[in-house]
Amino acid sequence: MSSVRRSRWLPALLATLAAAEAGVRLLAPKARAIKPAPVEPRSYFTAEEIERGRRFARGQLALGLLGTTAELAVLVAAVRSPRPVPRRLDRLGDGPVAAGAAAIGLSVTSSLAGLPVAALSRRRARAVGLVTQSWRGWGIDLLKQTAIGAPLAGAGGGLIVSLTRRYQRAWWVPVAAGSLAASALFTTLGPVVLDPIFNRFTPLPEDQTRADVLELAGAAGVQVGEVYSVDASRRTTAANAYVTGLGPTKRVVLFDTLLDRYSRDEIRLVVAHELAHVRHRDVPRGLAYAAIVVPAGAFAVQRLSWSLAPARRGSAGALPALALAAMLVAGPTGLIAGRLSRAIERCADTVALELTDAPEAFISFERRIALQNVADLDPPRLISSLLATHPPTAERIGAAVAFEAEASALRSPASRRTPAGS
């Protein structure tokens, strides 16, 4: 790539990274996050547990990077090909219909390229007891994902080519606007339209757990919407919980593997953590972050794709360059976004501890879930500071240790003694 072409996309990429950094600084939670006490993982986990998590999690990470590399290789090959669109599509012309068909083909080909790596990753997860779903069930899920993703890719490809033809140099503006609108739409409708295709969601019955949810929601001062249990056990033994949706579709979802295996105090902590996301409006915060980053990112994708395939602008043949440019821009931007995610999680942990006042249960939960999910218990700083969406287990335990120390200090007689002369 010539220096002239590089000069066209490099400033745009740097502007995107600057926008991502600004988004992190502007949207980082203002709520208090406990400064964790220093914690040695070997104080809470055996050497065998640490080694097991290290071997599995880092192997999975390496496979994930390999899968991404395979998808990049497909796109690079398509960009370098003198004819990225198959000849059989010629009869469709070079407009949106051909672009949609080409986008579907590119989407399916990229997915197939990463399939062997995904299968190997799944096999490793089965070996450590994380996967409960059969290979047939996994194949059916893949077919469902393709049935949903391929038409969406086709519609997106056709729309982008239409916009690049109509607006030429300024097409990144409507593409950015459309991307943000689509994100808001999928965030709102995903819980009620897409998620039920893959799992069964059941409202929590009128039992102690639901009563705890309502009590904690009142203490947190939030309207929680609905709380559901999801049949995650049909695929995995891992435990988790999450907040999803916007407005009328807002909900807290708890894995059935969490509800079945953890104590009441531990489940209350998880619920309190998720309610903190509701109180801090973390789902809208994610959309706000996208609104800051996406416009600059769309412009960078435009400039980089032009440098990758200058002769294919406005045609179906430009789609591989657009897809490759999007991946190359999203990579470093995602590394910056991880800082915002970790800051959000730290604040949610603090709220969970404050609402429940159960640091011992917090430590017990973090230890149990890390072992159940076969997490890396002592990850290198580079991994935890660049690739992780959550703080490492030792840091989260350290936050509970620090909270317990704070609470003990407040309860001590010395802390309540009136200073002389006051």
ABEGO torsion letter per residue (X at the ends): XBAAAAAAAAAAAAAAAAAAAAAAAAABBABBBBBBBBBBAAAABBAAAAAAAAAAAAAAAAAAAAAAAAAAAAAAAAAABABABBAAAAAAEABAAAAAAAAAAAAAAAAAAAAAAAAAAAAAAAAAGABABBAAAAAAAAAAAAAAAAAAAAAAAAAAAAAAAAAGAAAAAAAAAAAAAAAAAAAAAAAAAAAAAABBBBBBBBBAAAAAAAAAAAAAGBBAEBBBBBBAAAABABBBBBBBEBEAABBBBBBAAAAAABBAAAAAAAAAAAAAAAAAGAAAAAAAAAAAAAAAAAAAAAAAAAAABAAABGBAAAAAAAAAAAAAAAAAAAAAAAAAAAAAAAAAAAAAAAAAGBAAAAAAAAAAAAAAAGBBABBBAAAAAAABABBBAAAAAAAAAAAAAAAAAAABAAAABBBBGX
